[in-house]
Each structure stands twice: as structure tokens, then as C-alpha cells.
Amino acid sequence: MSRLRNHIEQHRTNRIGWLRAAVLGANDGIVSTASLVVGVAAAGVNHGNILTTGVAGLVAGAMSMAAGEYVSVHSQADTENADLARERAELAANPEAEQRELSAIYVNRGLKPELAQQVAEQLMQHDAIGAHARDELGIIDHLSARPVQAALSSAASFAVGAALPLIVTALSPQTGMMYWVGSTSLVFLALLGVVAARVGGANMLVGAWRVTFWGALAMAITAGVGTLFGAAV
């Protein structure tokens, strides 16, 4: 019995909000900045201008990520709040109908009608709007939209990710810069995939392969475009 009482489960779903934004930001920071540096280097631009372009890309990208995440997640939050407001109005106008609706949901999930009715009644007495938000609308507190958190996570992680290829750019010589930045960025992406998979409880090899493949493809295409423009000049 003591083992059952002390049994504690640790789940990772409470990390989804910030983990998604952080991984997206860091991945985008590495890929976009490395691709930008590789593409400009392929066009034959000098070392100083390449570094300046990379820094500008870091600042612009971080601000863009923050604004984009805030707007998109705020739209989700607005939708959730509108649904909750409507549900509160329905609960105030006809609580009996709302209890029957909740009971029907539990019946569809496998409870017997009598038990479903008892569960709905008790949950309504405890926290009516919470029960309907969770079981009718699918809004769970630790998964709900948090615009500011998403914006800050994306901006910070983008800046950190973008700084990695920029450091390599600053330290590497003009000759061979493309290959230094490209190869090290693939290593950074693989490590990011491993860390993200580890935190999220997923397969680390699959996570590393996924982000590395798409990063390599992005850099290859950008390098090709830069080479074409450089040849045209």
C-alpha cells in the first residue's frame, strides 16, 4: 500500500507550450542564420560584410519570431477565451442542460449512464466551467495558449541558435567559411534534435535526423542561389 501511495508519475505534456516555441526558435535561428551566411559567402562577399549580414539576420529574426509567435498564440488565446465566455453564459442560463451534455460526454467515453450522471453532477458542483473547458472544449490549463511565454521563448531561443553559426563565422577564415559554418551548423542541429527529443521523451536519433536533414537542405539550396548570384555578378 505504501508503494501505491508514494507512486508519482512524471509527464511531459506540461512542457509542450514552451518546448515547441523554444525548439522552433533555436532551429530557425541556426538554419536561417547559417543559410544566410553560407548563401552570402557563396556569392563572394567579404568577411566583414558576411558577419554584419549575419548579425542583422539575428536581430531581425528574433524580433520576427517574437512578433509572429505572440500574434498567432494570442489568436488561439482569444478563441479559447471566447469559447469559455460562451460556456459560462450557457451554464448561467441552463445548468441542467449543461450537466446532461457533460454526462453524455462521459457516456460516450465508456461510463454507464448512472455513473456518468453522478460524475457530471459532482464535477459541476466542484468546478463547472473547469469541467466543461476540459471535457467539452478540450482546453487544459497547462496546454492553454500563453502568448507572452511563447514570444519570449521563441525570441530568446532564436537568438541563441543564431549566435552559434555567427560565432563560427567570426572565427573561421574567409577561405572555407562556407564549409566551416555549414558543417558545424549541422552538428548544432543534431544536438538540438537530441536535446529536444530527450526533453520531450521522443526518440533522440529520429529527432536529430529530422532537424539535420531539413537544415542541410535549406543551406544547400541557399548556397546554390548565392553561387548563382555570385557568378552573375
ABEGO torsion letter per residue (X at the ends): XAAAAABBBBBAAAAAAAAAAAAAAAAAAAAAAAAAAAAAAAAGBBAAAAAAAAAAAAAAAAAAAAAAAAAAAAAAAAAAAAAAAAAAAAAAABAAAAAAAAAAAAAAAGBBAAAAAAAAAAAAAABAAAAAAAAAAGBBAAABBBAAAAAAAAAAAAAAAAAAAAAAAAABBABGAAAAAAAAAAAAAAAAAAAAAAAAGBBAAAAAAAAAAAAAAAAAAAAAAAAAAAAAX
